[in-house]
Amino acid sequence: MLVARDRPLRGIVLVLDAVLVVAAMALAAGLHAGLRDHVAVLREPPRFEQYALVVYLAVPLWLGLVAMLGLHRTFERDWTRLDLALDLTKLHLLGLLGLATLVVLTQARVNRSLVALFLGCSFLLSYAVRSALAMWQRYQHRAGRGQVRVLLVGDDSPTLRAYLAAVAAAPRPPACVGQLGPTPIEVTTHLGDLARLDQLLHDEPLDRVLFFPPLHRVEAPAVAAAVTACETVGVAAELAVELAQPSQAAPRVVDEHGLPFIAFDPRPRSSARLAIKHTLDWLTALVAVVLLAPVFVLVALAILVTMGRPVLFTQPRAGLGGRTFRMIKFRTMVVDAEAQKDALRARNEMTGPVFKVTGDPRVTRLGAFLRKTSLDELPQLFNVLSGSMSLVGPRPLPIAEQQGIRGWHRRRLSMKPGISGLWQVSGRSDVDFEEWMRLDREYVDAWSLGLDLSIALRTIPVVLFRRGAR
């Protein structure tokens, strides 16, 4: 589901299209040069200066046509293969006409075979990239990572029914957790009245809570308190009517399947910058996995020789919005470490629901070294590649510990969890629970690409000098 605030994604698609146009022209020139000795009809190509001029003029022409045909709405539309092929055919026919006009106006010498090769390369690249993006989006949606989870609040009304009808017809609909209100609606699960909102915000992974009219059956203070509860835990509240403004979250009008809502979002961020963050995460993690492959092998062998199987330790953790994922680490403890945890509760040194023990007897000698050097965290690069984690973000907690966190502490779930974060570069285990949660909230509220870069650079000396590692 793409709403008005996600439209910057169209800009990213346009930038990608600009890259594809240049790549198609370079590929066409290379193919032309390679085939000229084998295909007699191919003429001598134009001089580089003339070809570069056509490339320079063709990029804005192509981007204008892409926008005109709506091909930059890749994440909003649900093309069939035939529809995509037809739209791309229109693009390239219009592009051919535009290129012919440019050649006439500039008097550039570009032979027809080179133009034909460019059109063919551009069509294939555009089709392949858009198909890959669509497949990736469908995969993310099926896996639950790209699917927005919404809770509906309101009585049975035409507006609520119109929203449900629009959602049912959407190609990638949000997951409706259920409905809170006096009157049940048969097409969704009735979860009770507004009094249950606090519990659902704690128990359910939620991204948005949508309030529908008529709300006159609920007193305004109760609705204002409900919006504040959403803000406290970092979940967006979107209202179809004007209500009292929360203390911090600025209201914005958003479009949800053609219906206007006033959103009180405590975490407004640029979708384009988030897309850049996730792209950089994936590329950096991929390069790191390749470069560190020998280290992965050596650590795995050391664990096998000294500790035996299993090499990896996986544990359910709370991710973005409270979604559960399995975090991967190199095993640093004895096999039955989880069974021994209750016996060590009295030695817990952290306040709050989290568990930390200095000199934990469950940690092996090799495990202590891996923890001190942070080598045990390396397999989390695969969590980054799968999309469940980021390189920088709040540290993911075990499900039981996260469920013990309430109120504003849960705002940490508003960002994807990370391998490193403000907590790690501020002392890790030397920081108490309240300060840890404050640092996570500071990161969520002040997030930027620059902050991520700063934390990444500060992580290097922390790992090298083993600050706060236990």
Buried (B, 14 or more C-beta within 10 A) or exposed (E): BBBEBBBEBBEBBBEBBBEBBBBBBEBBBEBBEEEBEEEEEBEEBBEEEBBEBBBEBBBEBBBBBBBEBEBBBBBBBEBEEEEBEEBBEBBBEBBBEBBEEBBEEBEBBBBEBBBEBBBBBBBEBBBEBBEEBBEEBBEBBEBBBBBBBBBBBBBBBEBBEBBBEBBEEEEBBBBBBBBBBEEBBEEBEBBBEBEBBBEBBBEBBBBBBBBBBBBEEBEEEEBBBBBBBBBBBBBBBBBBBEBEEBEEBEBBEBEBBEBEBBBBBBBEBBBBBBBBBBEBBBEBBEEBBEEBEEEBEEBBEBBEEEBEEEBBBBEBBBBBBBBBBEBBBBBBBBEEBEEEBEEBEEEBEBEBBBBEBEEBEBBBEBBBBBBEBBBBBBBBBBBBBBBBBBBBBBBBBBBEBBBEBEEBBBBBBBBBBBBBBBBBBBBBBEBBBEBBBBBBBEBBBEBEBEBBEBBBEBBEEBBEEBBBBB
